[in-house]
Amino acid sequence: MPVKPVISAFLFALAVADARAAGEACPGLAGDAPPVRLAGLDAAGDILLDDGRSVRLVGVAARQDEAEAERFAAGIAQWKGRAFSLVALGKPDRWGRLPARLISVDERPDDAPADLAVALLRSNAASRLPEPEHRACDLALRTALSEGSSLPARSSPLSAEAIVDGHDVAALKAQAGRIVALQGRIASVGERAQRTYLNLSRRRGEAASIVMSRTLWREMQDKGWTAASLPGKRLRARGVLSGQDGLLLEIAAASALDVID
């Protein structure tokens, strides 16, 4: 099957998923959940709770520079010591951060509970990050931001589409740890037991590699992607550059990958 029709099929599937998400509910307040208090930020600049857990707010992007980190810290400082209901949305990530929502439980009686992510985005203390793996919550967040606020949230780092050449090692090193849109032509596909690599060079260290879980690769294969058809195709992928010298870009969803030609 040609690759471009496959991408069209993916986009259709994503549209269907959005429609399904519209009929689902993002997990909210649990009546029996004990409150937690926001202690501030940990050494890495992530949200720290009074019980020692580190939290990543779903829908809120990582801080890309010192100015963003300062705005985020100032925004969090206004909520320090406040009680929240913790709504866990998954298991801790590789850095031990729990993907979650934090919903204030000590608002005035006439106020609706405040979602911390919405509050930070509305006040321009943070940037939004689309979360395909949490579609219902992503849709709920988008809806909340489009309603009842005269202050637009700062644009996501992905919306600027600052494209990094996946073959430019110096540029990759400079962007290590950041959210980027990476572009390059696939030289080879490496299928491993747990992961699949779309390599932009056959020689290690000469270019970036796009990496995905074996589960995601199987999903893409079901739509027609093959290790034989991809070499020579030019792709654009969105994610965080990691690995040695920032030469790995891991994607968690098909929506983070586009075939250009």
Phi, psi and omega per residue, in radians:
M1 nan 2.328 3.108
P2 -1.017 2.637 -3.042
V3 -1.255 -0.702 -3.078
K4 -1.076 -0.779 3.038
P5 -1.017 -0.531 3.089
V6 -1.106 -0.747 3.117
I7 -1.096 -0.698 3.087
S8 -1.046 -0.692 3.108
A9 -1.120 -0.659 3.108
F10 -1.116 -0.787 -3.119
L11 -1.093 -0.681 3.089
F12 -1.100 -0.754 3.139
A13 -1.087 -0.656 3.128
L14 -1.184 -0.657 3.104
A15 -1.114 -0.703 3.087
V16 -1.103 -0.727 3.139
A17 -1.091 -0.674 3.094
D18 -1.104 -0.710 3.129
A19 -1.117 -0.701 3.101
R20 -1.150 -0.702 -3.139
A21 -1.065 -0.570 3.140
A22 -1.090 -0.463 3.132
G23 -1.631 -0.035 3.119
E24 -1.788 2.865 3.120
A25 -1.953 2.339 3.009
C26 -1.233 2.304 -3.125
P27 -0.909 2.338 -3.096
G28 -2.141 -2.641 -3.081
L29 -1.048 2.329 3.032
A30 -1.852 2.188 -3.039
G31 -1.045 -0.530 -3.080
D32 -1.729 0.112 -3.106
A33 -1.349 2.196 3.113
P34 -1.200 2.464 -3.134
P35 -1.226 2.665 3.015
V36 -2.100 2.828 3.119
R37 -2.078 2.522 -3.130
L38 -1.404 2.040 -3.095
A39 -1.555 -0.333 -3.114
G40 2.331 -2.450 3.135
L41 -2.072 2.567 3.084
D42 -1.495 -3.047 -3.066
A43 -1.098 -0.452 -3.135
A44 -1.540 -0.026 3.131
G45 1.515 0.251 3.114
D46 -1.716 2.770 -3.097
I47 -1.126 2.292 -3.130
L48 -2.036 2.297 3.095
L49 -1.663 2.873 -3.100
D50 -1.194 -0.290 3.108
D51 -1.590 0.108 3.074
G52 1.655 -0.137 -3.133
R53 -1.367 2.572 3.089
S54 -1.808 2.433 -3.020
V55 -2.179 2.431 2.950
R56 -1.929 2.021 3.127
L57 -1.223 2.114 3.117
V58 -1.143 2.273 -3.121
G59 1.686 -0.083 -3.132
V60 -1.957 2.192 -3.064
A61 -1.336 2.770 3.039
A62 -1.161 2.687 3.115
R63 -1.349 2.227 -3.016
Q64 -1.635 -0.318 -3.139
D65 -2.698 3.126 -3.071
E66 -1.128 -0.661 -3.124
A67 -1.108 -0.752 3.112
E68 -1.146 -0.684 3.125
A69 -1.100 -0.684 3.134
E70 -1.177 -0.739 3.113
R71 -1.100 -0.701 -3.136
F72 -1.148 -0.788 -3.141
A73 -1.065 -0.704 3.130
A74 -1.161 -0.665 3.111
G75 -1.157 -0.728 3.137
I76 -1.169 -0.633 -3.106
A77 -1.002 -0.528 -3.128
Q78 -1.241 -0.307 -3.118
W79 -1.895 0.008 -3.091
K80 -1.038 2.328 3.132
G81 1.510 -0.146 -3.130
R82 -1.337 2.673 3.129
A83 -1.584 2.411 -3.138
F84 -2.353 2.709 2.915
S85 -1.625 2.175 -3.136
L86 -1.563 2.111 3.099
V87 -1.954 1.711 -3.123
A88 -1.266 2.364 -3.108
L89 -2.030 0.195 3.131
G90 2.967 -3.022 3.119
K91 -1.499 2.751 3.096
P92 -0.990 2.511 3.122
D93 -1.427 -3.010 -3.056
R94 -1.108 -0.331 3.108
W95 -1.706 0.122 3.108
G96 1.426 0.183 -3.135
R97 -1.530 2.353 -3.134
L98 -1.577 2.066 3.066
P99 -1.203 2.203 -2.962
A100 -2.814 2.974 2.887
R101 -1.895 2.588 3.009
L102 -2.126 2.050 -3.079
I103 -2.035 2.125 -3.072
S104 -1.097 2.388 3.133
V105 -2.049 0.127 3.139
D106 -2.110 0.563 3.044
E107 -1.274 2.940 3.042
R108 -1.148 2.637 -3.081
P109 -0.959 -0.532 -3.091
D110 -1.518 0.033 3.138
D111 -1.804 2.552 3.012
A112 -1.305 2.605 3.103
P113 -0.964 2.396 -3.076
A114 -1.659 2.232 3.046
D115 -1.477 2.131 -3.046
L116 -1.065 -0.676 3.133
A117 -1.060 -0.777 3.128
V118 -1.086 -0.771 -3.120
A119 -1.078 -0.747 -3.131
L120 -1.177 -0.700 -3.127
L121 -1.224 -0.706 3.131
R122 -1.149 -0.557 -3.114
S123 -1.542 0.100 -3.125
N124 1.122 0.388 3.088
A125 -1.465 -0.164 -3.099
A126 -2.644 2.886 3.068
S127 -1.870 2.606 3.137
R128 -1.492 2.495 3.075
L129 -2.168 2.045 3.072
P130 -1.005 2.458 -3.071
E131 -2.202 1.450 -3.104
P132 -1.025 -0.512 -3.107
E133 -1.370 -0.146 3.083
H134 -2.205 1.077 -2.945
R135 -1.050 -0.773 -3.100
A136 -1.094 -0.745 3.136
C137 -1.252 -0.603 3.107
D138 -1.112 -0.759 3.119
L139 -1.146 -0.716 3.125
A140 -1.104 -0.677 3.141
L141 -1.189 -0.766 3.099
R142 -1.040 -0.726 -3.140
T143 -1.134 -0.771 -3.132
A144 -1.084 -0.664 -3.114
L145 -1.282 -0.444 -3.119
S146 -1.513 -0.134 -3.096
E147 -2.080 2.430 2.939
G148 1.154 0.484 3.091
S149 -2.496 2.259 3.078
S150 -1.545 -0.128 3.138
L151 -1.816 1.928 3.127
P152 -1.221 2.487 3.071
A153 -1.203 2.583 3.080
R154 -1.052 2.562 -3.093
S155 -1.161 2.630 3.084
S156 -1.141 2.588 3.051
P157 -0.997 -0.458 -3.118
L158 -1.298 -0.444 -3.044
S159 -1.239 -0.439 -3.141
A160 -1.235 -0.368 3.122
E161 0.913 0.762 3.004
A162 -1.264 1.796 -2.994
I163 -1.536 2.309 3.091
V164 -1.833 2.298 3.084
D165 -1.238 2.057 -3.105
G166 -1.159 -0.144 3.111
H167 -1.748 -0.075 -3.117
D168 -1.660 1.639 -3.043
V169 -1.066 -0.691 -3.132
A170 -1.097 -0.745 3.127
A171 -1.155 -0.655 3.122
L172 -1.122 -0.760 3.121
K173 -1.061 -0.698 -3.116
A174 -1.180 -0.461 -3.097
Q175 -1.751 0.080 -3.103
A176 -0.939 2.311 3.138
G177 1.528 -0.057 -3.118
R178 -1.798 2.788 3.010
I179 -1.429 2.173 -3.100
V180 -2.411 2.884 2.877
A181 -1.823 1.996 -3.073
L182 -1.807 2.420 -3.104
Q183 -2.283 2.470 3.107
G184 3.137 2.981 -3.124
R185 -1.776 2.321 -3.075
I186 -1.281 2.270 3.088
A187 -1.700 -0.609 -3.127
S188 -2.794 2.845 3.088
V189 -2.110 2.190 3.125
G190 -1.911 1.965 3.134
E191 -1.689 2.087 3.136
R192 -2.043 3.076 -3.074
A193 -1.091 -0.716 -3.065
Q194 -1.916 -0.396 -3.060
R195 -2.424 2.775 3.037
T196 -2.156 2.393 -3.082
Y197 -2.010 2.238 2.979
L198 -1.747 1.751 -3.013
N199 -1.549 2.315 3.112
L200 -1.531 -0.051 3.033
S201 -2.612 2.589 3.094
R202 -1.389 -0.224 -3.134
R203 -1.835 2.221 -3.103
R204 -1.103 2.352 3.091
G205 1.577 -0.080 -3.119
E206 -1.605 -0.324 -3.116
A207 -2.824 3.046 -3.120
A208 -1.378 2.889 3.007
S209 -2.267 2.396 3.057
I210 -1.643 2.170 -3.040
V211 -2.070 2.483 3.120
M212 -2.480 2.814 3.117
S213 -1.198 2.763 3.091
R214 -1.085 -0.599 3.127
T215 -1.108 -0.791 3.134
L216 -1.159 -0.687 3.121
W217 -1.090 -0.697 3.100
R218 -1.120 -0.683 3.102
E219 -1.066 -0.738 -3.140
M220 -1.220 -0.620 3.070
Q221 -1.103 -0.652 3.114
D222 -1.074 -0.431 3.132
K223 -1.623 -0.012 3.068
G224 2.007 -0.069 3.086
W225 -1.240 2.451 3.069
T226 -2.448 2.745 3.107
A227 -1.135 -0.435 -3.119
A228 -1.436 -0.542 -3.042
S229 -1.514 -0.361 -3.030
L230 -1.408 -0.635 3.135
P231 -0.951 2.331 -3.093
G232 1.693 -0.309 3.119
K233 -1.397 2.492 3.090
R234 -1.691 2.220 -3.062
L235 -2.088 2.778 2.927
R236 -2.226 2.228 -3.114
A237 -2.216 2.567 -3.114
R238 -2.102 2.311 -3.136
G239 2.994 -2.896 -3.132
V240 -1.752 2.232 3.078
L241 -1.287 2.274 -3.137
S242 -2.493 -2.874 -3.141
G243 1.334 3.140 -3.123
Q244 -1.107 2.160 3.128
D245 1.096 0.326 3.102
G246 1.185 0.600 -3.074
L247 -1.735 0.158 3.069
L248 -2.107 2.349 3.044
L249 -2.209 1.925 -3.080
E250 -1.646 2.280 3.096
I251 -1.917 2.561 -3.091
A252 -1.948 -0.125 -3.100
A253 -2.625 2.656 3.136
A254 -1.067 -0.495 -3.119
S255 -1.160 -0.224 3.133
A256 -1.527 0.072 -3.045
L257 -2.308 2.253 3.110
D258 -2.231 2.446 2.976
V259 -1.586 2.180 -3.131
I260 -1.553 -0.839 3.060
D261 -2.748 nan nan
